[in-house]
Amino acid sequence: MDRSSIERRDLLVGADALAAVLAAMPFHRAAAALPGGDLPKTKENSMSTTFTKTATPDWLLAMWKEIDDKTWGKGFDCFAEDAECHLGVADWKGREVIRENLRNFVDRQMTTHHDVIEYWDGGSLKIFRGFVSMKFDDASIATVKPVMTHFFYMDDKDPTKVARWFGSVGPTGF
């Protein structure tokens, strides 16, 4: 086939075929099959971890309480000073930057309430899922309650502190 005459439907068929092949592979092989997708062996993608479903720890509840109460205090002490936060499209570095950016995001537009539904402890990796009620200051915007899923990688030097936080909330609507 002449590459200059590929039609959109040919691309879609090709994309569907690629998606089917990737779906049938284990994740690490699928990622490696993509252009530039060769995953380096790191602690995150080569470890085997057992997770235990446990009660939500106080440090996590304290962090959410700081956000929900808009107090922004000691609940953020769960983060290492140089912690990273990758929350949706945000990439924040440093405990104080995380605190300040969350404060700016929440305080300027809404009141929240976080509900943790399940918490899984894998040692250096903690995972939880739940819901966050978001009541907007603008009464014309309806309250939403999107799902949230978060991964906390604990600090190697101080395993009581979060070194990296990866989180997703939403979508808040379609």
LINDA-V21299 format. One record per residue. N is the residue number from 1. RES is the residue in one small letter. SS is DSSP state (H for helix, E for strand, C for the rest). D_LAST is the distance of its C-alpha to the last C-alpha in whole Angstrom. Layout:
N,RES,SS,D_LAST
N,RES,SS,D_LAST
This chain:
1,m,C,39
2,d,C,39
3,r,H,36
4,s,H,36
5,s,H,35
6,i,C,32
7,e,C,29
8,r,H,26
9,r,H,26
10,d,H,28
11,l,H,26
12,l,H,23
13,v,H,26
14,g,H,27
15,a,H,24
16,d,H,23
17,a,H,27
18,l,H,27
19,a,H,23
20,a,H,26
21,v,H,28
22,l,H,27
23,a,H,25
24,a,C,28
25,m,C,30
26,p,C,30
27,f,H,28
28,h,H,31
29,r,H,32
30,a,H,29
31,a,H,28
32,a,H,32
33,a,H,31
34,l,C,29
35,p,C,31
36,g,C,32
37,g,C,30
38,d,C,33
39,l,C,33
40,p,C,36
41,k,C,37
42,t,C,36
43,k,H,36
44,e,H,32
45,n,H,32
46,s,H,36
47,m,C,36
48,s,C,36
49,t,C,35
50,t,C,35
51,f,C,33
52,t,E,34
53,k,E,31
54,t,E,33
55,a,C,33
56,t,C,30
57,p,C,33
58,d,H,34
59,w,H,33
60,l,H,29
61,l,H,29
62,a,H,31
63,m,H,29
64,w,H,26
65,k,H,28
66,e,H,29
67,i,H,26
68,d,H,25
69,d,H,28
70,k,C,28
71,t,C,31
72,w,C,31
73,g,C,34
74,k,H,36
75,g,H,33
76,f,H,32
77,d,H,35
78,c,H,34
79,f,E,33
80,a,E,36
81,e,E,37
82,d,E,35
83,a,E,32
84,e,E,29
85,c,E,26
86,h,E,23
87,l,E,20
88,g,C,16
89,v,C,18
90,a,E,21
91,d,E,24
92,w,E,27
93,k,E,30
94,g,C,33
95,r,H,32
96,e,H,33
97,v,H,30
98,i,H,28
99,r,H,29
100,e,H,29
101,n,H,25
102,l,H,24
103,r,H,26
104,n,H,25
105,f,H,21
106,v,H,21
107,d,H,24
108,r,C,23
109,q,C,20
110,m,E,20
111,t,E,21
112,t,E,20
113,h,E,21
114,h,E,21
115,d,E,22
116,v,E,23
117,i,E,23
118,e,E,25
119,y,E,27
120,w,E,29
121,d,E,32
122,g,C,33
123,g,C,36
124,s,C,35
125,l,E,31
126,k,E,29
127,i,E,26
128,f,E,24
129,r,E,21
130,g,E,19
131,f,E,17
132,v,E,17
133,s,E,17
134,m,E,16
135,k,E,18
136,f,E,17
137,d,C,21
138,d,C,19
139,a,C,20
140,s,C,17
141,i,C,14
142,a,C,13
143,t,C,14
144,v,E,12
145,k,E,13
146,p,E,11
147,v,E,14
148,m,E,16
149,t,E,19
150,h,E,21
151,f,E,25
152,f,E,28
153,y,E,31
154,m,E,34
155,d,C,36
156,d,C,39
157,k,C,42
158,d,C,41
159,p,C,39
160,t,C,38
161,k,C,36
162,v,E,32
163,a,E,33
164,r,E,29
165,w,E,26
166,f,E,23
167,g,E,20
168,s,E,16
169,v,E,14
170,g,C,10
171,p,C,7
172,t,C,7
173,g,C,4
174,f,C,0
